[in-house]
Amino acid sequence: MGRTIPTYRLHLESILNDWMDYRRALREKDRELFDRLLNKSRQHSSAASYCAHIDPSILALLSILVEMERDIEALKRERSSAADDSNSRADS
């Protein structure tokens, strides 16, 4: 009888469950940040599923980094837009 290979999503949830002891040791405000990071790893489950040969923990962390990079880029655009607005007001 053939064996079923667990999906990446199952691996990911297992990894995230393994990290719950760490979460419980965090302060309340840090738990909220930690939960947001874990949710970032879930957002790229489909892409990570294509890389079955890579350690699922690495894929979870890479997914978090991709989302953090997206957040950084959004902040840079906001800052640039705010700077352009203040420069146009100063020119008026």
CYANA upper distance limits for C-alpha pairs under 8 A (distance plus 0.5 A):
  6 PRO  CA     10 LEU  CA      6.66
  6 PRO  CA     11 HIS  CA      7.37
  7 THR  CA     11 HIS  CA      6.97
  7 THR  CA     49 SER  CA      7.68
  8 TYR  CA     12 LEU  CA      6.47
  8 TYR  CA     45 SER  CA      7.39
  8 TYR  CA     48 ALA  CA      7.45
  8 TYR  CA     49 SER  CA      5.76
  8 TYR  CA     52 ALA  CA      7.88
  8 TYR  CA     56 PRO  CA      7.51
  9 ARG  CA     13 GLU  CA      6.70
  9 ARG  CA     42 ARG  CA      8.39
  9 ARG  CA     45 SER  CA      6.69
  9 ARG  CA     49 SER  CA      8.17
 10 LEU  CA     14 SER  CA      6.72
 11 HIS  CA     15 ILE  CA      6.71
 11 HIS  CA     56 PRO  CA      7.05
 12 LEU  CA     16 LEU  CA      6.61
 12 LEU  CA     42 ARG  CA      8.26
 12 LEU  CA     56 PRO  CA      7.12
 12 LEU  CA     57 SER  CA      7.92
 12 LEU  CA     60 ALA  CA      7.38
 13 GLU  CA     17 ASN  CA      6.54
 14 SER  CA     18 ASP  CA      6.77
 15 ILE  CA     19 TRP  CA      7.02
 15 ILE  CA     56 PRO  CA      8.48
 15 ILE  CA     57 SER  CA      7.26
 16 LEU  CA     20 MET  CA      7.19
 16 LEU  CA     38 LEU  CA      7.72
 19 TRP  CA     23 ARG  CA      6.95
 20 MET  CA     24 ARG  CA      6.64
 21 ASP  CA     25 ALA  CA      6.96
 22 TYR  CA     26 LEU  CA      7.15
 23 ARG  CA     31 ARG  CA      6.50
 23 ARG  CA     34 PHE  CA      7.58
 24 ARG  CA     31 ARG  CA      8.12
 26 LEU  CA     30 ASP  CA      6.37
 26 LEU  CA     31 ARG  CA      6.32
 27 ARG  CA     31 ARG  CA      6.67
 28 GLU  CA     32 GLU  CA      7.22
 29 LYS  CA     33 LEU  CA      7.33
 30 ASP  CA     34 PHE  CA      6.56
 31 ARG  CA     35 ASP  CA      6.52
 32 GLU  CA     36 ARG  CA      6.84
 33 LEU  CA     37 LEU  CA      6.85
 34 PHE  CA     38 LEU  CA      6.80
 35 ASP  CA     39 ASN  CA      6.74
 36 ARG  CA     40 LYS  CA      6.83
 37 LEU  CA     41 SER  CA      7.11
 37 LEU  CA     64 ILE  CA      6.67
 38 LEU  CA     42 ARG  CA      7.20
 38 LEU  CA     64 ILE  CA      7.90
 39 ASN  CA     43 GLN  CA      7.07
 40 LYS  CA     44 HIS  CA      7.92
 40 LYS  CA     63 SER  CA      7.13
 40 LYS  CA     64 ILE  CA      5.66
 40 LYS  CA     67 GLU  CA      6.59
 41 SER  CA     45 SER  CA      7.64
 41 SER  CA     60 ALA  CA      5.60
 41 SER  CA     61 LEU  CA      7.31
 41 SER  CA     62 LEU  CA      8.30
 41 SER  CA     63 SER  CA      5.36
 41 SER  CA     64 ILE  CA      5.39
 42 ARG  CA     60 ALA  CA      8.19
 42 ARG  CA     63 SER  CA      8.22
 43 GLN  CA     63 SER  CA      7.96
 44 HIS  CA     48 ALA  CA      6.72
 44 HIS  CA     63 SER  CA      6.24
 45 SER  CA     49 SER  CA      6.56
 46 SER  CA     50 TYR  CA      7.69
 47 ALA  CA     51 CYS  CA      8.05
 48 ALA  CA     52 ALA  CA      7.94
 48 ALA  CA     56 PRO  CA      8.47
 48 ALA  CA     59 LEU  CA      6.59
 48 ALA  CA     60 ALA  CA      8.45
 48 ALA  CA     63 SER  CA      8.43
 52 ALA  CA     56 PRO  CA      8.28
 54 ILE  CA     58 ILE  CA      7.72
 54 ILE  CA     59 LEU  CA      7.60
 55 ASP  CA     59 LEU  CA      7.10
 56 PRO  CA     60 ALA  CA      6.67
 57 SER  CA     61 LEU  CA      6.84
 58 ILE  CA     62 LEU  CA      6.50
 59 LEU  CA     63 SER  CA      6.54
 60 ALA  CA     64 ILE  CA      6.91
 61 LEU  CA     65 LEU  CA      6.76
 62 LEU  CA     66 VAL  CA      6.72
 63 SER  CA     67 GLU  CA      6.90
 64 ILE  CA     68 MET  CA      6.67
 65 LEU  CA     69 GLU  CA      6.56
 66 VAL  CA     70 ARG  CA      6.80
 67 GLU  CA     71 ASP  CA      6.80
 68 MET  CA     72 ILE  CA      6.72
 69 GLU  CA     73 GLU  CA      6.69
 70 ARG  CA     74 ALA  CA      6.78
 71 ASP  CA     75 LEU  CA      6.76
 72 ILE  CA     76 LYS  CA      6.70
 73 GLU  CA     77 ARG  CA      6.74
 74 ALA  CA     78 GLU  CA      6.72
 75 LEU  CA     79 ARG  CA      6.58
 76 LYS  CA     80 SER  CA      6.51
 77 ARG  CA     81 SER  CA      6.49
 78 GLU  CA     82 ALA  CA      6.56
 79 ARG  CA     83 ALA  CA      6.59
 80 SER  CA     84 ASP  CA      6.65
 81 SER  CA     85 ASP  CA      6.68
 82 ALA  CA     86 SER  CA      6.73
 83 ALA  CA     87 ASN  CA      6.62
 84 ASP  CA     88 SER  CA      6.67
 85 ASP  CA     89 ARG  CA      6.80
 86 SER  CA     90 ALA  CA      6.71
 87 ASN  CA     91 ASP  CA      6.77
 88 SER  CA     92 SER  CA      6.97
